[in-house]
Amino acid sequence: MYQEQFNLSSKDILEKEFKIDTRGYRLKEVDQYLDLIISDYEQFFKILSEKDKEKEELLNEIMSLKQEVRNLKTSLEIAKASEGDEGGSNKAAINIDIMKRLSQLEKIVYGKDE
Protein backbone atom coordinates (compact mmCIF):
# COMPACT_ATOMS: atom_id res chain seq x y z
CA MET A 1 0.00 0.00 0.00
CA TYR A 2 2.72 2.51 0.96
CA GLN A 3 5.46 0.98 -1.18
CA GLU A 4 4.56 3.04 -4.23
CA GLN A 5 5.31 6.23 -2.25
CA PHE A 6 9.03 5.46 -1.96
CA ASN A 7 11.74 6.06 -4.51
CA LEU A 8 13.83 3.00 -3.71
CA SER A 9 13.01 -0.59 -2.91
CA SER A 10 15.27 -3.16 -1.29
CA LYS A 11 16.04 -4.55 -4.72
CA ASP A 12 16.95 -1.11 -6.13
CA ILE A 13 19.42 -0.54 -3.33
CA LEU A 14 20.88 -4.03 -3.64
CA GLU A 15 21.44 -3.66 -7.38
CA LYS A 16 22.95 -0.16 -7.18
CA GLU A 17 26.44 -0.03 -8.65
CA PHE A 18 28.92 2.69 -7.74
CA LYS A 19 31.43 4.00 -10.20
CA ILE A 20 35.00 3.36 -9.22
CA ASP A 21 37.80 5.77 -9.97
CA THR A 22 41.43 5.86 -8.85
CA ARG A 23 40.48 7.10 -5.40
CA GLY A 24 37.18 5.21 -5.29
CA TYR A 25 35.10 4.00 -2.42
CA ARG A 26 36.01 0.99 -0.37
CA LEU A 27 33.65 -1.58 -1.79
CA LYS A 28 33.39 -3.55 1.45
CA GLU A 29 32.25 -0.47 3.37
CA VAL A 30 29.73 0.46 0.69
CA ASP A 31 28.34 -3.09 0.67
CA GLN A 32 28.04 -3.15 4.46
CA TYR A 33 26.24 0.18 4.41
CA LEU A 34 23.86 -0.96 1.72
CA ASP A 35 23.14 -4.12 3.72
CA LEU A 36 22.06 -1.90 6.61
CA ILE A 37 19.82 0.15 4.35
CA ILE A 38 18.22 -2.98 2.90
CA SER A 39 17.62 -4.36 6.38
CA ASP A 40 15.98 -1.10 7.46
CA TYR A 41 13.75 -1.01 4.40
CA GLU A 42 12.64 -4.61 4.88
CA GLN A 43 11.83 -3.94 8.54
CA PHE A 44 9.96 -0.78 7.62
CA PHE A 45 7.81 -2.57 5.04
CA LYS A 46 7.12 -5.35 7.54
CA ILE A 47 5.90 -2.80 10.08
CA LEU A 48 3.72 -1.10 7.47
CA SER A 49 2.18 -4.42 6.50
CA GLU A 50 1.38 -5.23 10.12
CA LYS A 51 -0.19 -1.79 10.62
CA ASP A 52 -2.34 -2.22 7.51
CA LYS A 53 -3.63 -5.56 8.82
CA GLU A 54 -4.32 -4.04 12.23
CA LYS A 55 -6.16 -1.12 10.62
CA GLU A 56 -8.31 -3.48 8.56
CA GLU A 57 -9.22 -5.51 11.66
CA LEU A 58 -10.14 -2.34 13.56
CA LEU A 59 -12.29 -1.07 10.69
CA ASN A 60 -14.15 -4.39 10.60
CA GLU A 61 -14.70 -4.20 14.35
CA ILE A 62 -16.02 -0.63 14.05
CA MET A 63 -18.49 -1.71 11.37
CA SER A 64 -19.64 -4.59 13.53
CA LEU A 65 -20.11 -2.35 16.56
CA LYS A 66 -22.03 0.24 14.52
CA GLN A 67 -24.38 -2.50 13.30
CA GLU A 68 -24.86 -3.68 16.86
CA VAL A 69 -25.67 -0.12 18.00
CA ARG A 70 -28.23 0.23 15.20
CA ASN A 71 -29.85 -3.06 16.20
CA LEU A 72 -29.99 -2.06 19.85
CA LYS A 73 -31.51 1.33 19.01
CA THR A 74 -34.17 -0.40 16.94
CA SER A 75 -34.91 -2.83 19.76
CA LEU A 76 -35.12 0.05 22.22
CA GLU A 77 -37.55 1.94 19.99
CA ILE A 78 -39.70 -1.16 19.68
CA ALA A 79 -39.65 -1.67 23.44
CA LYS A 80 -40.61 1.97 24.06
CA ALA A 81 -43.44 1.74 21.53
CA SER A 82 -44.74 -1.40 23.17
CA GLU A 83 -44.90 0.30 26.58
CA GLY A 84 -47.52 2.66 25.17
CA ASP A 85 -49.74 -0.25 24.11
CA GLU A 86 -51.80 -1.84 26.89
CA GLY A 87 -52.40 -5.13 25.10
CA GLY A 88 -49.48 -4.80 22.72
CA SER A 89 -46.83 -6.59 24.79
CA ASN A 90 -47.24 -9.77 22.75
CA LYS A 91 -47.05 -7.71 19.56
CA ALA A 92 -43.84 -6.05 20.79
CA ALA A 93 -42.31 -9.42 21.62
CA ILE A 94 -43.05 -10.59 18.09
CA ASN A 95 -41.51 -7.40 16.67
CA ILE A 96 -38.38 -7.87 18.78
CA ASP A 97 -38.13 -11.47 17.61
CA ILE A 98 -38.45 -10.32 13.99
CA MET A 99 -35.73 -7.68 14.53
CA LYS A 100 -33.40 -10.30 16.01
CA ARG A 101 -33.98 -12.57 13.02
CA LEU A 102 -33.32 -9.70 10.62
CA SER A 103 -30.12 -8.91 12.46
CA GLN A 104 -28.96 -12.52 12.14
CA LEU A 105 -29.80 -12.51 8.43
CA GLU A 106 -27.79 -9.30 7.95
CA LYS A 107 -24.81 -10.94 9.61
CA ILE A 108 -25.09 -13.91 7.26
CA VAL A 109 -25.57 -11.74 4.16
CA TYR A 110 -22.72 -9.35 5.00
CA GLY A 111 -20.40 -12.11 6.22
CA LYS A 112 -20.39 -11.06 9.84
CA ASP A 113 -20.38 -14.40 11.63
CA GLU A 114 -20.36 -13.74 15.38
N, C-alpha and C positions, 0 to 999 in steps of 0.2 A: 504494500500500500504506500509506504513512504519512500521506497527504494527509487522511484522515478524522480524524486526531488534532489537526489545527490548526483554530483558530477562523476564520481569514481565509484567503482565497485571493487570488491576484493580481487576479482580477476584482472581488472584494469591495472591495479597497483602491482599485482604479481607479475604481469607481463610488461611492465614499464622497463625500457632499456635506457640507460644513461650513456651519453657520448663520453668517450675516453680520449683525453689528450695527454700530452707529455706530463703534465702535472695533475692528472685526473684524480678522481675519487678513489678511495680504498673500497674496492668492491665488497669485501666482507662486511665492512661497516654499513654500507648502503643496503646490502641484503638483510642484515640484522634489523636495521631500522624499518625496512619495508615489511619484514615479518611482524614487527610490533604493530604497524599500521593495519595490516591485514587482520591480525588478531582483534584489534579494537573494532574494526568494521564488523567483523563476524559477530562479536559480542553485542554490538549496538543493534544489528539487525535481529538478533535473537531476542533482545529485550523488546524491541518494537513489535515483533510477532506475538510475544506473550501479552503485551499491553492491548493489542488488537483483539486477541481472544478474550481477554478479561472484559474489555469494553463491550464486545458482542454479548457475552453472558449477562452483563449488567443491563444492557438494553432489553434483552429478553425477559429478565426479571421485572424490569419496570413495566413492560407491556402486560405481563401477567398480573402484577399488582394493580395496575389501572383497571384491568378487566374485572378483577375481584372487587374493587371499590365500586365500579358501575353496578355489578350484581348486587352488592350489599345495599346500595342506595335504592335500587329498584325494589328489593325485598322490604326495605324500611318504608318506602312509599306505600307498598301494598299493605303492610301491617298497619300503618296509620289510617289508610282508607278503610280498612276493615273494622277499626275501632269505632268509626262513625256509624256503621251498620249494626243494628240490634241483632238481627237474625243472620247476619252475613259472615259470621265467623267460619262456617263451613266453606262458604264461597271463597274467603280469603285464604284458607288452608289449601284449597284447590289451586288458587292462583299462585301461591308460593311454591307448590309442588310443580306447577307448569314452569315457573321461572327457573327452578333448580334444574329441571330437565333441559330447558333451553340452554342454560349455562353449560351443562355437560355436553350437549351437542356442539356448542361453539368451540369447546375445548377439542373435541374430536375433529371438527372441520378445520380449525386453525392449527392443529397439531400440538396443542398444549395438553399433554398427558400428565396430569398431576395426581 
